[in-house]
Amino acid sequence: MKVVYKITYPNGKIYIGQDVTDSFMTYFGSGNKDYIQSDFTWEQMQNFSIKKEILWAKEDATPAELTEKENELIIKHGSNNPLKGYNLIPKYKE
């Protein structure tokens, strides 16, 4: 199953990404780790929970369709706005 998911971090910021691995337990996003980690102290990272939600799924989605849906949901949820999320692409426009 190909999916677009939303990760919610403890600070309320989100990351939206896509997954084609069809593996629920092993994949929790490929956001820029240094960018995300800079928002948390060492102490905060010692007990850290994230929430993963599937926003869209389609068994036979093409790569182009999956990327189009991912970008649509990034813009819809505002996860490319640095105040709301961690997506760097597409570039945020006020």
C-alpha positions as CSV (number, residue, x, y, z in Angstrom):
1,M,0.0,0.0,0.0
2,K,1.3,3.4,-0.9
3,V,0.5,6.1,1.7
4,V,0.9,9.7,2.6
5,Y,1.3,10.1,6.4
6,K,1.5,12.8,9.0
7,I,3.9,12.7,11.9
8,T,3.1,14.9,14.9
9,Y,5.9,15.7,17.2
10,P,5.6,16.6,21.0
11,N,6.0,20.3,20.2
12,G,2.9,20.1,17.9
13,K,4.9,20.6,14.7
14,I,4.2,18.1,11.8
15,Y,5.9,16.4,9.0
16,I,4.1,15.0,6.0
17,G,5.7,12.3,3.9
18,Q,5.1,9.3,1.7
19,D,5.8,5.6,2.1
20,V,5.9,2.9,-0.4
21,T,7.5,0.2,1.8
22,D,4.1,-1.2,3.0
23,S,5.8,-1.6,6.4
24,F,3.8,-0.1,9.3
25,M,6.3,-0.6,12.0
26,T,9.6,0.3,10.4
27,Y,9.0,3.7,8.8
28,F,8.4,6.9,10.6
29,G,9.5,9.6,8.2
30,S,12.5,11.0,6.4
31,G,12.4,14.6,7.5
32,N,15.7,16.5,7.9
33,K,16.9,14.9,11.2
34,D,19.2,17.8,12.1
35,Y,16.4,20.4,11.4
36,I,13.9,18.5,13.6
37,Q,16.3,17.6,16.4
38,S,17.3,21.2,16.8
39,D,13.9,21.9,18.2
40,F,14.4,19.6,21.2
41,T,16.8,19.5,24.1
42,W,18.8,16.4,25.1
43,E,16.5,15.9,28.1
44,Q,13.3,16.2,25.9
45,M,14.6,13.5,23.6
46,Q,15.0,11.0,26.5
47,N,11.3,10.3,26.5
48,F,9.9,11.1,23.1
49,S,6.6,10.1,21.5
50,I,5.4,10.8,18.0
51,K,2.1,10.2,16.4
52,K,1.8,8.8,12.9
53,E,-1.5,9.1,10.9
54,I,-2.2,7.9,7.4
55,L,-3.8,10.7,5.5
56,W,-4.2,9.0,2.2
57,A,-3.7,5.5,0.8
58,K,-3.9,3.8,-2.5
59,E,-2.6,0.4,-3.5
60,D,-1.8,1.2,-7.1
61,A,-0.7,4.8,-6.9
62,T,1.9,5.9,-9.4
63,P,5.0,7.7,-8.1
64,A,3.7,10.9,-9.7
65,E,0.3,10.5,-8.1
66,L,1.8,9.8,-4.7
67,T,4.1,12.9,-4.9
68,E,1.2,15.1,-6.1
69,K,-1.0,14.0,-3.2
70,E,1.9,14.5,-0.7
71,N,2.5,18.1,-1.9
72,E,-1.2,18.8,-1.8
73,L,-1.4,17.6,1.8
74,I,1.8,19.5,2.8
75,I,0.2,22.7,1.6
76,K,-3.2,21.9,3.0
77,H,-1.8,21.2,6.5
78,G,0.8,24.0,6.3
79,S,3.7,21.6,7.3
80,N,6.0,23.6,5.0
81,N,5.5,26.7,7.2
82,P,8.5,26.6,9.7
83,L,6.1,27.7,12.5
84,K,3.9,24.7,11.9
85,G,6.0,21.9,10.5
86,Y,9.2,20.4,9.1
87,N,8.6,20.0,5.4
88,L,11.2,22.0,3.4
89,I,9.6,21.3,0.0
90,P,7.5,22.7,-1.5
91,K,8.9,26.0,-0.4
92,Y,6.6,27.9,2.0
93,K,5.0,31.1,0.6
94,E,3.1,33.5,2.9
